[in-house]
């Protein structure tokens, strides 16, 4: 299991910061994990699974 930061999530998904946080709020995007006071990360596998679901739903 690997944790990835926002910059890499944005690169993998081609989404902007505000879109990611809005979708998290709507529960349509994987939630981040708090690592500290001002640090969060996402589980890479959750992000890759989300991408695969998006691809599958568009075929």
ABEGO torsion letter per residue (X at the ends): XBBBBAAAAAAAAGBBAAAAAAAAAAGABBBBBBABAABBBBBAAAAAAAAAAAAAAAX
